[in-house]
Each structure stands twice: as C-alpha cells, then as structure tokens.
Amino acid sequence: QVQLVESGGGLVQPGGSLRLSCAVSGKLFSPNNMGWYRQAPGKQRELVAEITSGGSTNYADSVRGRFTISRDNAKNTVSLQMNSLKPEDTAVYFCRVIQITGRYWGQGTQVTVSS
C-alpha cells in the first residue's frame, strides 16, 4: 500500500515563500507520476504541478514561473517550492502519485497567504 504524507504548509504573507514536501512510503513502480493539487473553499480540486519519473514537468498557468516541482527518486519524495505567493494561492494542497497499481493521495496541508 502506498502512503503519502505532506508537510510544510502554513501561514505566509503575500510575496513570501513556502516549500511543501511529500514523503511516499510503500512500493513505487516506474514509470510513475507525482504531483501537487490544491483545493480552495468552494472550488474544485485542481492540478498545480506534476513531474514524471523521468523528470518531465507540467504546471498550471496560474503558478508557472512562481512554483517549482522536484522529486528525489532515491528518497521517494516530491517537493513544491512556492515563491511570490498570492492570496489566491490559499488552499489545501494535496500530494498525488499515479502508477500502474493506482492513484494515491495524501491527507493535505493547508497553505494560507494573508497579511
């Protein structure tokens, strides 16, 4: 069973930075896709960024140039560096892994951008 645990959320002022991390335990198969989604109150969950086991990345237009996704295949972790944060980035951020055995989600971590 694959389990995901996010960390690094919190309260930050507009223009600030946060780094989210996701630790993945259990059996990972290659190829796989790791990603970050977010869900704001009253809105649908949306893709923020994703990265394949080969290192290819994809970003939502709203975060491109501000957020950077990375992964450490040796440690089975995926991170999201978030810079120039805006109030509209406020949401619960979820880590997600897709591989041949299925799709797995973390519990989520709250990110609040407010002055």
Order of alpha helices (4+ residues) and beta strands (2+ residues): beta-beta-beta-beta-beta-beta-beta-beta-beta-beta-beta
